Amino acid sequence: QKEVEQNSGPLSVPEGAIASLNCTYSDRGSQSFFWYRQYSGKSPELIMFIYSNGDKEDGRFTAQLNKASQYVSLLIRDSQPSDSATYLCAAEGGADGLTFGKGTHLIIQP
Amino acid sequence: SQTIHQWPATLVQPVGSPLSLECTVEGTSNPNLYWYRQAAGRGLQLLFYSVGIGQISSEVPQNLSASRPQDRQFILSSKKLLLSDSGFYLCAWRVGGNTEAFFGQGTRLTVV
């Protein structure tokens, strides 16, 4: 059974600070990992993906992957109130699609 | 560019009534298609996926079914809805391999 675990939160971060979101996955065969942002009542939208160990940066977002520890994280620098949302971590598992965590609810306090 | 259309956006149905949700993808051929359900306070649960016309795999036993009558069309159905079928239903597509999934706008289903 493939699983992706996330702390449900809420995670409260002051505006301008760094938000750190984490997840772990159970399937060592997973090759790629994704972070989605989901606003209340809306569908998930892709923020970043990462395939290789290490860091990947895109604007204010940095994804980090450690396959040995089966750990993925997302850092959001200079957090803005518009970053307040639920962040879903997903692991690739083959043709049957992505396995999602339950998401972390992030609140950016102005 | 690729787009995915899902309708309706919201739906209120009585217990025991049938259901049909439709999803279509434009701008790509032979996509992998998925139906997910997101219940309140819970994560995304994979219900069905399809790698080609007429090919449906079910992940969770339930009173729902799926069909793929055309390459870019995916339909979720039920003959008799249960209260527990309420939730946010999401259609998604991928090109396959280690690629991301793209979601439709979702259908908020409330069974009363």
Boltz contact constraints between the chains, C-beta under 6 A:
constraints:
  - contact:
      token1: [A, 31]
      token2: [B, 98]
      max_distance: 6.0
  - contact:
      token1: [A, 32]
      token2: [B, 98]
      max_distance: 6.0
  - contact:
      token1: [A, 34]
      token2: [B, 100]
      max_distance: 6.0
  - contact:
      token1: [A, 43]
      token2: [B, 90]
      max_distance: 6.0
  - contact:
      token1: [A, 43]
      token2: [B, 103]
      max_distance: 6.0
  - contact:
      token1: [A, 43]
      token2: [B, 105]
      max_distance: 6.0
  - contact:
      token1: [A, 43]
      token2: [B, 106]
      max_distance: 6.0
  - contact:
      token1: [A, 44]
      token2: [B, 103]
      max_distance: 6.0
  - contact:
      token1: [A, 46]
      token2: [B, 100]
      max_distance: 6.0
  - contact:
      token1: [A, 49]
      token2: [B, 100]
      max_distance: 6.0
  - contact:
      token1: [A, 92]
      token2: [B, 98]
      max_distance: 6.0
  - contact:
      token1: [A, 95]
      token2: [B, 51]
      max_distance: 6.0
  - contact:
      token1: [A, 96]
      token2: [B, 49]
      max_distance: 6.0
  - contact:
      token1: [A, 97]
      token2: [B, 34]
      max_distance: 6.0
  - contact:
      token1: [A, 97]
      token2: [B, 46]
      max_distance: 6.0
  - contact:
      token1: [A, 97]
      token2: [B, 49]
      max_distance: 6.0
  - contact:
      token1: [A, 98]
      token2: [B, 101]
      max_distance: 6.0
  - contact:
      token1: [A, 100]
      token2: [B, 43]
      max_distance: 6.0
  - contact:
      token1: [A, 100]
      token2: [B, 44]
      max_distance: 6.0
  - contact:
      token1: [A, 102]
      token2: [B, 43]
      max_distance: 6.0
